[in-house]
Amino acid sequence: MAQPETAWDSHPEPLTVASAPVPEYGSGSLADLLPTLAAGLGVPDMSAAITELTPADRNCVFLIDGLGWEQLRAHPEDAPFMTSLLATSRGGTGRPLTAGYPATTATSLASVGTGLPPGAHGLPGYTVRNPDTGELMNQLRWQPWTQPGIWQPYPTVFQLAHAAGVHAAQVSSPTFQNTPLTRVALSGGTFLGRLTGEDRMDLAAEQLAAGDRSLVYTYFAEVDGAGHRFGVDSDAWRGQLMYADRLVQRLAEQLPPRSALYITADHGMIDVPFDEQHRIDFDEDWELSAGVALLGGEGRARHVYAVPGAADDVLTCWREVLGEQFWVASRDEAIAAGWFGPQIDERVYGRIGDVVAAARDDVLLIASEREPKESAMVGNHGSMTPAEQLVPLLEVRS
Ligand SMILES: [Zn+2]
């Protein structure tokens, strides 16, 4: 007969680091997509890690920012064309990819373009500490400015493909043409800026046809934007999903012969209620802020940089306060568990927090004073839950 549970026994245990669902680096993550396509195009030293894909001679990746697998599956009526591709994609299994940790745009775009996990390309968060200056650096806006080629020294898959005689092109917003993030993640061959989604689709199809072997990337941002402002499932979000679905169909109908179009995303999204239980405010919490020199990352994926000598105390405290809702790991525990990929380059080690905290429940660790805009967002992403981590990999062939 079981002992009656005491109040102490029924208190939930902190989440263990090992219970976090780690991204499928090396077999089914975003970083594996371009190398798989490039290997099929004969680019040297590329690994075809996604074994269910059979690349065509002309390959286009269309990345829809913020469109997670679970959100797509939940809205078939708003995305009839993409939904029709589910059954036939990825060798008939229709399986998603994992974005990588954290599930955030700068990290994921770098994984896509370099074909490397975050521990190697070195953009392991929305904001991370620059160990050389001790300052936080925003990876998306590249602020403060840091020498791009030193921060991320690897060539992109586009550059390697271009060097191997493949026609490589990126068709995106003109705003991104000369940004450091584009330079380190999405350059190689030709960058073509077009303002409207329709123009991008038409031009991407032209670029596919411009080579016997081609590798083309194109992008649409607004599903993510609507989700942040109004939430997943809002009218605005669903409207952007419908629009993205029409763009996919427009491009699919223009594919030149011997082409494959791959639709994917950089991360999914989760709505977080606006109350104190779901939005814990770092700037108002003396326990969590004790011993913390810098707070990096974002609400669902935090890098915590401790003042010298305080890392162990910060870890203990964060586990106690947040450990039932967040996976809380030391830097070395997160690295050993493979959160950032199988290898961590030396230059990347100090960019990762002394403590790394990834949300499991629908909660946020906001910072209302230092991050007023981010703290007010409805939809959020960053962590390892399926809603954030799983992204579609849909295929259309001509
Ligand atoms: Zn976003």
Residues whose N, C-alpha, C, O or C-beta is under 5 A from the ligand:
A	BS01	ZN	D224
